[in-house]
Amino acid sequence: MLNLPKKVRLLLTSTLFNDITGVRKALRLKVDINSSGPDLVTPIHLAAEKGYTEMAEFLVTVEGIDLNLR
């Protein structure tokens, strides 16, 4: 994850730690909500995998999210 752009790292790390404030900050930096890490996991997949219901509910409201990415 160290080789990712800073705003993508912020998005994924914030999602991993269930930090909606951090995700909002990344979105203000115009990060692509469908960005993925080296394992190809997107924020919505990560939130679902971790059982972060509130995070997942927030992420699905973000304009441009693709719920069908795999």
C-alpha positions as CSV (number, residue, x, y, z in Angstrom):
1,M,0.0,0.0,0.0
2,L,3.0,2.3,0.4
3,N,3.3,2.7,-3.4
4,L,-0.2,4.1,-3.7
5,P,-0.9,7.8,-4.1
6,K,-1.4,9.6,-0.7
7,K,-5.1,10.3,-1.2
8,V,-5.8,6.6,-2.1
9,R,-3.8,5.5,1.0
10,L,-5.9,7.9,3.1
11,L,-9.2,6.5,1.6
12,L,-8.2,2.8,2.1
13,T,-6.6,3.2,5.5
14,S,-9.6,5.3,6.8
15,T,-12.0,2.6,5.5
16,L,-9.9,-0.1,7.1
17,F,-10.1,1.6,10.5
18,N,-13.8,2.6,10.1
19,D,-12.9,6.3,10.0
20,I,-15.7,8.1,8.1
21,T,-14.0,11.5,8.8
22,G,-10.9,10.3,7.0
23,V,-12.9,8.9,4.1
24,R,-14.7,12.3,3.8
25,K,-11.3,14.1,3.8
26,A,-10.0,11.8,1.0
27,L,-13.2,12.5,-1.0
28,R,-12.6,16.2,-0.6
29,L,-9.2,15.6,-2.1
30,K,-11.0,14.2,-5.2
31,V,-9.9,10.6,-4.7
32,D,-11.7,8.0,-6.9
33,I,-14.1,6.2,-4.6
34,N,-13.5,3.0,-6.6
35,S,-9.7,3.1,-6.0
36,S,-8.2,-0.2,-4.8
37,G,-5.1,-1.4,-3.2
38,P,-2.7,-4.0,-4.5
39,D,-5.2,-6.7,-3.5
40,L,-7.8,-5.0,-5.7
41,V,-10.2,-4.5,-2.7
42,T,-12.2,-1.3,-3.0
43,P,-13.5,0.7,0.0
44,I,-17.0,-0.8,-0.3
45,H,-15.6,-4.3,-0.4
46,L,-13.4,-3.6,2.6
47,A,-16.3,-2.1,4.6
48,A,-18.5,-5.1,3.8
49,E,-15.8,-7.6,4.6
50,K,-15.1,-5.9,8.0
51,G,-18.8,-5.6,8.8
52,Y,-18.7,-1.8,9.0
53,T,-22.4,-1.2,8.4
54,E,-22.3,2.6,8.9
55,M,-19.3,2.9,6.7
56,A,-20.9,0.8,3.9
57,E,-24.1,2.8,4.1
58,F,-22.1,6.0,3.7
59,L,-20.0,4.7,0.9
60,V,-23.0,3.6,-1.2
61,T,-24.2,7.2,-1.2
62,V,-21.0,8.6,-2.7
63,E,-21.4,9.7,-6.3
64,G,-19.6,7.5,-8.8
65,I,-19.3,4.4,-6.6
66,D,-19.5,1.2,-8.7
67,L,-21.0,-1.6,-6.6
68,N,-20.3,-4.1,-9.3
69,L,-16.5,-3.9,-9.3
70,R,-14.7,-7.2,-8.5
